[in-house]
C-alpha cells in the first residue's frame, strides 16, 4: 500500500547533495506557503474564533481570506509573512544542525 512512499523516500535520499538540498528547500518552502497558513488559520479559529480581518465584506470569513491576506503580505514584504514561509526550512536546518552536533559528541 505504501510502496510509492518507500520508492519516493529512497529516491529522495539517493539524490546528489546539491539536488537533495534544493529539493529539501523546495519542499520546506512549499510547506511554508501552503500548509503553515492553513495550520495558523485552524489554530486561530480554535483559540480566537472566526477570522475577522479578511478582505471580504462577509462578517464570517474563511480560510481563503487568510490566504489572500497572507499572499498580499508576501508581496508587500511583511516580515511576519516571510517568517511563516521560511520557518519550516529554518526549523529543519536547526534540527539537522542539532543532529550533527549530537553525532559528533
N, C-alpha and C positions, 0 to 999 in steps of 0.2 A: 504494500500500500504506500509506503513512504520511500520507495526506491528512487523516485525522482528527486527527493530531498537528499538522499545519500549521494546520488550522482552529482547534483549541483554542489554539494558540500565538498566532495572530493575534487571536483573541477576547480572550485574556488581556491582551495588550499594548494593546488598544483600549479597555480599561476606563478609567473616570474615575479620577483619582488616589486618592480615598478607597476606592473599590472595589478598585483594584489593590493598595493597601497591606493592606486587610482580607483579600483573597484570598491574598496572599503570607504574611501572618501565619498564616492558617488552614492553608495547605499546609505551612509550616515546623513548626507545632505538630503537625500530623498525622504528619510525618516523625519528629519527636521522640518521639511517643507510640507509633508502630508500627515504624518502620524502625530507629531507633537502638538500642532494646533487643535487637533481633534481631542487629544487627551486633556489639554488645557481647558477646552470647552466643557468636556464631561466633568472634570473636577470642579470647575467653577459653577456649573449648573447644579451639581450635587450640593456644594457647600454654600454658595452665594445666591442661588436662584437663577431666574432667567437672565439671559444676556441682553442687557438693555441699551448697549452703546452701538447697536447695529445701525447700518445706514438706511434700512427700510423704515417706512412710516408705521409699520405694524408694531404694536406695543410688545408682542411676544416674538422676538426674533429667533433665528435658528442658527445652526452650525454654519450655514453658508454666509451669513452676515459676518461671523467671526473670521472666516476665511477671507472674505473680501477686505475687511479691515486689516487683517494680517498682511496680505499681499500688498495692500496700499501702503502699509507701514514699511515694507521692504523697499518699495520704490522711493518712498520719502526718506529712506536711510535712518529709520528709527533704531537706536541701539537695542531696545528690548526685543524687537522682532528679529534682528540679526543674531542676538544671543540664542533665541529659540532655534534658529536654523543651524548654527554651528555647534550648539550644545551637545548633541549626540556624538559628534566627531571629537570634541574636546574630552568628553567623558570617556569615550572609548580609548583615546590616546592616553588618558590618565590611568585607566585600568591596565593597559598594556605596559606602561612605564612601571607601575607598581609590580606587575608580574615579573618584569625584567629585573628589578631591584631585588625582589624576593628570591629569584633563582640564583642571583649572584651571592647571596648571603650564605 
